[in-house]
Amino acid sequence: MANRRSRHSSSRKRRGKKKFSPLGCFFQILLVLILAGALYVGYTYYTLRQSVQQINDSALQLHESGPEKETVREESVEVGEDSISILIMGIDTGGERTDVGRSDIMIVATLNPNTDQATITSIPRDSYVDIAGVPSKDKINHAYAFGGPNMAANTVQNLLGIPIDYTFSMDMAGFVRAIDSLGGLTITPVMTFEQEGHQFVEGQTEHMDGTTVLKYVRNRYTAGGDYGRQQRARQVAEALFGKIQNFNTLTNVNELITVFSETVATNLTIDDLQDIALDSNKIFNNLETLNLEGEGQMIDGVYYEILNESVVEEVSQKLQENLGIE
């Protein structure tokens, strides 16, 4: 590992000023797992490796239950060596819901360990797009419901013109349990609204447990709609980032690992996660947050987000650049 990484160490230089942008909330939860796996040593390492194998087995079952993922790259990539992309999805199931569900949060992360650059792109759940393998357009979050992570990945690949190398999905129950394992989050609401019986007041700081944080993120009927929800999701991500900066405060790492093994599906291996963790301090200092944007429109009585084609093209070019695709 050390020899492999040393090939790039001499050529990497920090470019420009240090930048910080809050990550998407589910991507930040992925970082919790990555950093926990990289920093927690001793007997926990064995437990983590076993748990990640369970996660990989769950992901394999999901991938095999749907269509094959379309191959876009001519050559395979290696985490820690090459630029990669990850499709992170928050699934609206968990608890009493046991159906396949829809990917109500969709985030594309691109990581370039050679230039120390990263991008995070949020995709509105209601985006009206061509669904891979389906003859008609639909909301992009339905792709997961139709064919699992592979169909979702194929749809995003077609939309953005980039390969999706890895997928990571987590359900609502896992989100709640992960926040609770971290002892909750302290958040100051950026707007006033009510969600499922809880009143959030703009500017009034409160300590939220996992269920309350989920309510805060899920509301999409306040000012800003789904874009407002994405703003609050990034705020939650920033709170999560602050929580894990001091690793010594994480007293429930074993519990967190158990949560992930039961509620997460990803085809990233434990070695992949370690490689990402080793690059995280440099890469995430040069992070660009992107958003696909559009306008709402009713079609046959159903609300859709019609994406701005020029914005999609601009985002696509930036992602291709960070992935080193000509």
Buried (B, 14 or more C-beta within 10 A) or exposed (E): EEEEBEEBEEEEEEEEEEEEBBBBBBBBBBBBBBBBBBBBEEEBBEBBEEBBEBBBEBBEEBBEEBBEBBEBBEEEBBBBBBBBBBBBBBBBBBEEEEEBBBBBBBBBBBBBBEBBBBBBBBBBBBBBBBBBBBEEEBBBBBBBBBBBBBBBBBBBBBBBBBBBBBBBBBBBBBBBBBBBBBBBBEBEBBBEBEBEEBEBEEEEEBEBEBBBBBBBBBBBEBEBBBBBBBBBBBBBBBBBBEBBEEEEEBEEBBBBBBBBBBBBBBBBBBBBBBBBBBBBEBBBBBBBBBBBBBEEEEEEEEEBBBBBEEBBEEBBEBBBBBBEBE
